[in-house]
Amino acid sequence: SLLNSAASFSLLAYSTITNTGASVITGNVGLTPGSAVVPGAWTLIGTEYVDDIIATTAQADATNAYNSLAAHGGYSVIPSILDGQTLTTGYYNFASGAATLAQAGAGALTLNGSATDIFVIKTASTLTTGAGGTPTITLTGGALARNVYWIVGSSAVINSAHAGTFNGNIIAQASINNTLGGT
């Protein structure tokens, strides 16, 4: 995995982790150097690491992955509204700095590839899913969530008003907020 030791983490943050909806988190949760974990109604299938060597190492590996993926050349430019798009293996970024899924009603993004294909989706600023309807990210053809990387220049808000299905690893510079839970 491009994430090295961070690959076993579903959530890994610098200052705070907050969950306000009913969520199932499958994987480890890590926070460093912060100490504020507000789990809300989550079911954690993994281990929580707060400000320890495991979280610190994972944080360094996630930072290295972010820097490496953000500096990668050859990104294909796609529309910032992800609804209805099907992407195959590759590196993608957006014409605008922000990306949305289900902004004005239910929306679906399909990632189609094999179990070894890598998907990297980079936004210069924000990623928001579920503001206007149910967001769904579907993997087809054998594609695996562990091979999907969302590189977010500032903040990601997942399931902002409608809970849905999100697949992939989010590496955000500022924050990740899962507002309504989901899978």
Backbone as numpy.savetxt, mean C-alpha at the origin, in Angstrom:
# Nx Ny Nz CAx CAy CAz Cx Cy Cz
12.22 -10.80 -1.98 11.39 -9.61 -1.98 12.26 -8.36 -1.98
11.78 -7.32 -2.63 12.49 -6.04 -2.64 12.53 -5.40 -1.26
11.67 -5.88 -0.37 11.56 -5.27 0.96 12.48 -5.89 2.00
13.14 -6.98 1.67 14.00 -7.69 2.62 13.25 -7.98 3.92
13.78 -7.54 5.07 13.14 -7.89 6.35 11.77 -7.23 6.51
11.48 -6.18 5.76 10.18 -5.51 5.85 9.07 -6.31 5.16
9.43 -7.35 4.41 8.44 -8.13 3.66 7.42 -8.82 4.56
7.77 -9.12 5.79 6.82 -9.81 6.68 5.86 -8.84 7.38
5.99 -7.54 7.08 5.16 -6.54 7.73 4.00 -6.12 6.84
2.81 -6.10 7.41 1.65 -5.55 6.71 1.56 -4.06 6.95
1.96 -3.62 8.12 2.01 -2.20 8.46 3.36 -1.91 9.08
3.99 -0.85 8.60 5.29 -0.44 9.13 5.33 1.08 9.03
5.45 1.75 10.17 5.37 3.21 10.18 6.47 3.82 11.02
6.62 5.14 10.83 7.66 5.91 11.51 7.16 6.49 12.83
5.95 7.11 12.82 5.52 7.78 14.04 4.25 7.24 14.66
3.23 6.87 13.85 1.95 6.44 14.40 1.30 5.43 13.47
0.59 4.47 14.05 -0.28 3.56 13.30 -1.66 3.70 13.90
-2.63 4.06 13.04 -4.01 4.21 13.49 -4.93 3.44 12.56
-5.79 2.64 13.12 -6.82 1.93 12.36 -8.16 2.28 12.99
-9.09 2.81 12.18 -10.38 3.22 12.74 -11.53 2.32 12.32
-11.27 1.32 11.50 -12.33 0.42 11.07 -12.03 -1.01 11.47
-12.97 -1.88 11.18 -12.78 -3.31 11.45 -11.90 -3.88 10.35
-10.68 -4.26 10.67 -9.71 -4.74 9.69 -9.10 -6.05 10.13
-8.71 -6.84 9.15 -7.93 -8.03 9.41 -6.54 -7.75 8.85
-5.55 -7.72 9.72 -4.16 -7.46 9.34 -3.43 -8.79 9.40
-3.02 -9.28 8.22 -2.29 -10.53 8.15 -0.83 -10.20 7.88
-0.01 -10.33 8.89 1.40 -9.97 8.80 1.78 -9.17 10.03
3.04 -8.86 10.15 3.53 -8.13 11.31 3.18 -6.65 11.20
3.18 -5.99 12.36 2.97 -4.56 12.46 4.19 -3.99 13.16
4.78 -2.94 12.58 5.98 -2.36 13.17 5.92 -0.85 13.21
6.50 -0.28 14.26 6.53 1.17 14.44 7.85 1.54 15.09
8.55 2.49 14.47 9.78 3.01 15.06 10.16 4.31 14.36
10.57 5.33 15.05 10.84 5.41 16.49 9.62 5.74 17.33
8.46 5.90 16.71 7.24 6.22 17.44 6.79 5.09 18.34
5.73 5.37 19.10 5.21 4.34 20.00 3.69 4.32 20.03
3.03 5.15 19.18 1.57 5.25 19.22 0.93 4.28 18.23
0.43 3.16 18.73 -0.31 2.20 17.93 -1.75 2.21 18.44
-2.68 2.61 17.55 -4.10 2.65 17.88 -4.77 1.62 16.99
-4.95 0.38 17.49 -5.42 -0.69 16.62 -6.88 -0.63 16.24
-7.70 0.11 16.98 -9.13 0.12 16.67 -9.66 -1.30 16.73
-10.47 -1.67 15.75 -11.10 -2.99 15.73 -10.37 -3.92 14.78
-9.06 -4.04 14.92 -8.35 -4.93 14.02 -8.16 -6.29 14.65
-8.07 -7.27 13.77 -7.66 -8.60 14.15 -6.26 -8.76 13.57
-5.27 -8.92 14.43 -3.88 -9.02 13.99 -3.46 -10.48 13.94
-3.11 -10.92 12.73 -2.57 -12.27 12.54 -1.09 -12.07 12.24
-0.33 -11.87 13.29 1.08 -11.54 13.19 1.55 -11.03 14.54
2.70 -10.35 14.53 3.30 -9.85 15.77 3.48 -8.35 15.66
3.29 -7.65 16.77 3.48 -6.21 16.83 4.88 -5.92 17.38
5.66 -5.11 16.63 7.00 -4.70 17.06 7.01 -3.18 17.16
7.27 -2.66 18.36 7.26 -1.22 18.57 8.61 -0.78 19.10
9.26 0.08 18.33 10.54 0.71 18.70 11.58 -0.29 19.22
11.75 -1.39 18.45 12.77 -2.38 18.81 13.65 -2.63 17.58
14.62 -3.51 17.70 15.59 -3.75 16.64 14.93 -4.35 15.40
13.90 -5.15 15.59 13.21 -5.76 14.45 12.50 -4.69 13.63
11.78 -3.77 14.32 11.10 -2.68 13.62 12.11 -1.73 12.98
13.22 -1.46 13.66 14.25 -0.56 13.14 14.88 -1.13 11.86
15.20 -2.40 11.86 15.79 -3.05 10.68 14.80 -3.05 9.52
13.55 -3.38 9.81 12.51 -3.39 8.77 12.31 -2.00 8.21
12.32 -0.98 9.07 12.16 0.40 8.62 13.29 0.80 7.67
14.52 0.41 7.99 15.66 0.72 7.12 15.52 0.00 5.77
15.07 -1.26 5.80 14.88 -2.00 4.54 13.77 -1.40 3.70
12.68 -0.94 4.34 11.58 -0.31 3.60 12.05 1.01 2.98
12.85 1.77 3.72 13.39 3.04 3.18 14.28 2.77 1.99
15.11 1.76 2.07 15.98 1.41 0.93 15.15 1.00 -0.28
14.09 0.22 -0.06 13.22 -0.20 -1.16 12.53 1.01 -1.78
12.02 1.92 -0.94 11.36 3.13 -1.45 12.33 3.93 -2.32
13.51 4.20 -1.80 14.49 4.99 -2.54 14.88 4.33 -3.85
15.08 3.03 -3.84 15.45 2.30 -5.04 14.33 2.34 -6.09
13.10 2.07 -5.65 11.96 2.05 -6.58 11.62 3.45 -7.08
11.71 4.45 -6.23 11.41 5.83 -6.64 12.42 6.33 -7.66
13.66 5.88 -7.57 14.71 6.34 -8.48 14.74 5.56 -9.79
14.00 4.46 -9.86 13.98 3.62 -11.05 13.50 4.42 -12.26
14.13 4.26 -13.39 13.70 4.92 -14.62 12.73 4.04 -15.38
12.14 4.58 -16.42 11.30 3.79 -17.30 9.88 3.57 -16.84
9.33 4.48 -16.04 7.93 4.37 -15.63 7.02 4.72 -16.79
5.96 3.96 -16.97 4.93 4.27 -17.96 3.90 5.17 -17.30
3.51 6.25 -17.99 2.53 7.18 -17.44 1.13 6.66 -17.73
0.30 6.60 -16.68 -1.09 6.14 -16.80 -2.01 7.19 -16.20
-3.31 7.13 -16.54 -4.26 8.07 -15.94 -4.31 7.92 -14.42
-4.50 9.04 -13.74 -4.49 9.01 -12.27 -5.76 8.40 -11.68
-6.81 8.27 -12.49 -8.01 7.57 -12.03 -7.84 6.11 -12.42
-7.70 5.24 -11.43 -7.38 3.83 -11.66 -8.58 2.99 -12.06
-9.80 3.50 -11.85 -11.02 2.75 -12.12 -11.02 2.19 -13.55
-11.28 0.88 -13.66 -11.42 0.24 -14.96 -10.12 -0.11 -15.66
-8.99 0.20 -15.06 -7.71 -0.10 -15.71 -7.28 -1.54 -15.41
-6.58 -2.13 -16.38 -5.90 -3.41 -16.20 -4.43 -3.17 -16.49
-3.59 -3.47 -15.53 -2.14 -3.28 -15.69 -1.46 -4.65 -15.74
-0.44 -4.74 -16.57 0.40 -5.92 -16.61 1.72 -5.57 -15.92
2.58 -6.54 -15.75 3.83 -6.32 -15.05 4.53 -5.06 -15.57
5.09 -4.27 -14.65 5.80 -3.07 -15.07 5.84 -2.01 -14.00
6.36 -0.86 -14.41 6.53 0.31 -13.54 5.61 1.40 -14.07
4.77 1.96 -13.19 3.77 2.94 -13.60 3.81 4.16 -12.69
3.55 5.34 -13.28 3.30 6.53 -12.49 2.20 7.33 -13.16
1.83 8.46 -12.57 0.64 9.18 -12.98 0.96 10.54 -13.57
0.11 10.96 -14.51 0.27 12.27 -15.14 0.12 13.37 -14.09
-0.77 13.18 -13.12 -0.87 14.13 -12.00 -0.17 13.50 -10.81
0.01 14.27 -9.76 0.72 13.76 -8.59 -0.09 12.87 -7.69
-1.42 12.80 -7.94 -2.31 12.04 -7.07 -2.97 10.91 -7.85
-3.32 9.83 -7.16 -4.02 8.71 -7.80 -5.23 8.34 -6.96
-6.30 7.91 -7.65 -7.52 7.52 -6.95 -8.08 6.23 -7.51
-8.80 5.52 -6.67 -9.58 4.34 -7.06 -10.91 4.46 -6.34
-12.01 4.38 -7.09 -13.37 4.50 -6.55 -13.60 5.89 -5.96
-13.21 6.90 -6.68 -13.38 8.29 -6.24 -14.83 8.76 -6.43
-15.49 8.30 -7.50 -16.84 8.77 -7.83 -17.77 7.59 -8.07
-17.76 6.62 -7.20 -18.54 5.40 -7.35 -17.61 4.21 -7.21
-18.17 3.02 -7.25 -17.36 1.81 -7.14 -16.31 1.79 -8.25
-15.12 1.30 -7.94 -14.05 1.26 -8.93 -13.18 0.04 -8.75
-12.72 -0.50 -9.87 -11.88 -1.69 -9.81 -10.62 -1.50 -10.64
-9.53 -1.99 -10.12 -8.24 -2.05 -10.80 -7.85 -3.52 -10.87
-7.44 -3.97 -12.04 -6.99 -5.35 -12.20 -5.50 -5.36 -12.49
-4.77 -6.20 -11.77 -3.34 -6.41 -12.01 -3.21 -7.83 -12.53
-2.79 -7.94 -13.79 -2.76 -9.23 -14.47 -1.32 -9.64 -14.76
-0.89 -10.75 -14.18 0.45 -11.24 -14.42 0.68 -12.56 -13.73
1.88 -13.08 -13.86 2.23 -14.36 -13.26 2.67 -14.18 -11.81
2.94 -15.27 -11.14 3.37 -15.24 -9.75 4.74 -14.61 -9.56
5.51 -14.44 -10.62 6.83 -13.83 -10.50 6.86 -12.39 -11.03
5.76 -11.91 -11.59 5.72 -10.56 -12.14 5.68 -9.51 -11.02
6.37 -8.39 -11.27 6.45 -7.28 -10.32 5.64 -6.11 -10.88
4.85 -5.49 -10.01 4.09 -4.29 -10.34 4.56 -3.18 -9.39
4.97 -2.05 -9.95 5.36 -0.90 -9.14 4.51 0.28 -9.62
3.75 0.86 -8.69 2.86 1.97 -9.02 3.26 3.13 -8.12
3.72 4.21 -8.76 4.31 5.34 -8.02 3.47 6.59 -8.22
3.19 7.28 -7.13 2.53 8.57 -7.19 3.39 9.61 -6.47
3.48 10.80 -7.06 4.31 11.85 -6.48 3.73 12.39 -5.18
2.40 12.32 -5.02 1.82 12.84 -3.79 0.93 11.81 -3.11
-0.36 11.73 -3.46 -1.29 10.92 -2.66 -1.90 9.76 -3.43
-2.37 8.79 -2.66 -3.16 7.67 -3.16 -4.40 7.59 -2.27
-5.60 7.65 -2.88 -6.85 7.58 -2.13 -7.75 6.54 -2.77
-8.25 5.61 -1.96 -9.20 4.63 -2.47 -10.49 4.71 -1.66
-11.62 4.50 -2.35 -12.90 4.36 -1.68 -13.61 5.63 -1.28
-13.26 6.79 -1.84 -13.93 8.03 -1.46 -15.38 8.07 -1.93
-15.65 7.48 -3.12 -16.99 7.58 -3.68 -17.72 6.26 -3.82
-17.07 5.16 -3.52 -17.68 3.85 -3.67 -16.70 2.77 -3.26
-17.10 1.53 -3.43 -16.27 0.40 -3.02 -15.07 0.23 -3.95
-13.85 0.28 -3.41 -12.65 0.06 -4.22 -12.25 -1.42 -4.21
-11.86 -1.93 -5.38 -11.42 -3.32 -5.47 -10.17 -3.40 -6.33
-9.15 -4.03 -5.79 -7.94 -4.34 -6.56 -7.92 -5.86 -6.68
-8.00 -6.34 -7.93 -8.06 -7.77 -8.20 -6.76 -8.22 -8.85
-6.27 -9.37 -8.42 -5.08 -9.99 -9.01 -5.53 -11.15 -9.88
-5.05 -11.20 -11.14 -5.41 -12.27 -12.06 -4.16 -12.87 -12.69
-4.33 -14.05 -13.28 -3.23 -14.71 -13.98 -2.16 -15.28 -13.07
-2.42 -15.31 -11.76 -1.44 -15.81 -10.81 -0.65 -14.71 -10.11
-0.92 -13.42 -10.43 -0.23 -12.31 -9.78 -0.40 -12.40 -8.26
0.65 -11.99 -7.53 0.65 -12.08 -6.07 0.75 -10.69 -5.45
0.01 -10.47 -4.38 0.02 -9.18 -3.69 1.42 -8.82 -3.20
2.21 -9.79 -2.81 3.56 -9.50 -2.30 4.48 -8.91 -3.36
4.10 -9.02 -4.63 4.89 -8.48 -5.73 4.34 -7.17 -6.27
3.43 -6.55 -5.52 2.83 -5.26 -5.90 3.33 -4.21 -4.92
3.93 -3.13 -5.45 4.50 -2.07 -4.62 3.88 -0.74 -5.00
3.29 -0.08 -4.01 2.72 1.26 -4.18 3.70 2.23 -3.53
4.34 3.08 -4.33 5.32 4.05 -3.86 4.61 5.40 -3.80
4.35 5.91 -2.59 3.52 7.09 -2.41 4.38 8.24 -1.87
4.42 9.34 -2.61 5.26 10.48 -2.26 4.88 11.19 -0.99
3.62 11.13 -0.59 3.22 11.72 0.69 2.33 10.73 1.44
0.99 10.78 1.23 0.09 10.00 2.07 -0.85 9.11 1.27
-1.19 7.97 1.87 -2.19 7.06 1.29 -3.36 6.97 2.26
-4.57 7.09 1.71 -5.79 6.90 2.49 -6.55 5.77 1.82
-6.59 4.64 2.47 -7.21 3.44 1.92 -8.61 3.30 2.53
-9.59 2.97 1.69 -10.98 2.81 2.13 -11.46 4.07 2.85
-11.29 5.23 2.21 -11.56 6.51 2.87 -13.02 6.69 3.28
-13.99 6.22 2.50 -15.40 6.31 2.89 -16.13 4.99 2.67
-15.53 4.07 1.93 -16.14 2.77 1.63 -15.06 1.69 1.77
-15.34 0.66 2.55 -14.40 -0.44 2.71 -14.34 -1.27 1.44
-13.16 -1.76 1.12 -12.98 -2.56 -0.09 -11.82 -3.51 0.04
-11.31 -3.93 -1.12 -10.20 -4.88 -1.17 -8.98 -4.18 -1.75
-7.88 -4.22 -1.00 -6.62 -3.61 -1.43 -5.56 -4.69 -1.46
-4.77 -4.73 -2.54 -3.68 -5.69 -2.65 -2.38 -4.95 -2.90
-1.34 -5.36 -2.20 -0.01 -4.80 -2.43 0.61 -4.25 -1.18
1.85 -3.77 -1.36 2.66 -3.19 -0.29 2.71 -1.69 -0.51
2.28 -0.91 0.47 2.34 0.55 0.35 3.58 1.02 1.10
4.40 1.80 0.41 5.54 2.46 1.05 5.30 3.95 0.84
4.91 4.65 1.90 4.56 6.06 1.81 5.54 6.91 2.60
5.85 8.09 2.07 6.77 9.01 2.74 6.20 9.57 4.03
4.88 9.90 4.04 4.31 10.57 5.21 3.41 9.67 6.04
2.33 9.12 5.44 1.39 8.37 6.27 0.56 7.42 5.43
0.01 6.42 6.11 -0.95 5.48 5.53 -2.09 5.37 6.52
-3.31 5.62 6.05 -4.48 5.55 6.93 -5.50 4.64 6.29
-5.88 3.58 7.00 -6.95 2.68 6.56 -8.19 3.06 7.36
-9.06 3.85 6.75 -10.15 4.48 7.48 -11.26 3.55 7.87
-11.74 2.72 6.95 -12.92 1.91 7.23 -12.64 0.42 7.29
-11.43 0.03 7.34 -11.13 -1.39 7.36 -11.20 -1.99 5.98
-11.54 -3.25 5.90 -11.56 -3.97 4.63 -10.52 -5.06 4.65
-10.20 -5.56 3.43 -9.21 -6.62 3.34 -8.05 -6.20 2.48
